Amino acid sequence: MITGTGNIEADPDVVAAKARLDAARLAVDRTVIRAPIAGVVSQRQVQTGQQVAPGTPLMRIVPLAQVYVDANFRETQLRGVRIGQSAELTSDLYGSGVTYRGKVIGVGAASGAATALIPAQNATGNWVKVVQRVPVRIALDPAQLKQHPLPIGASMEAEIDTRD
């Protein structure tokens, strides 16, 4: 029996019910994962209904609006390559019928051999002179990617216009 002098909000049963409601809302909010960017999910490592600890990698998101190609050019081909130059790329997936346009957005600071675990030397310990490959990052046109989407890791041939 509730009298007119009591406050219903202070009733212990009401306080406990409100706490359970808040806990249930929080649990439902935690079932939704909001991605920081728009893209396609790849390498999903979690299943529906699985509980995970904070910091556990769940998946990778590939931002299809910001796709780029890391073209590995020989060091002898890098003369004249600068950021901002235009590039043309063809994919093995579509063949020469589809040409992608892109722009150079970066040149790697090191070759693959410089960062490799095993150095390039022969059995006697002498260093072997091998022409190295250096990654050049080329951003692709998002409009073209909508027309002709590419899977991640597709093989491509790149040609950079170094005249400008």
LINRA-V233483 format. One record per helix or strand of 3 or more residues. SS is the DSSP state (alpha for helix, beta for strand). FROM is the first residue (numbers start at 0). LEN is the number of residues. If there is no record, write none. Layout:
SS	FROM	LEN
SS	FROM	LEN
//
This chain:
alpha	7	3
alpha	11	18
beta	39	3
beta	59	3
alpha	63	3
beta	67	7
alpha	74	3
beta	85	6
beta	94	17
beta	132	8
alpha	141	6
beta	155	5
//
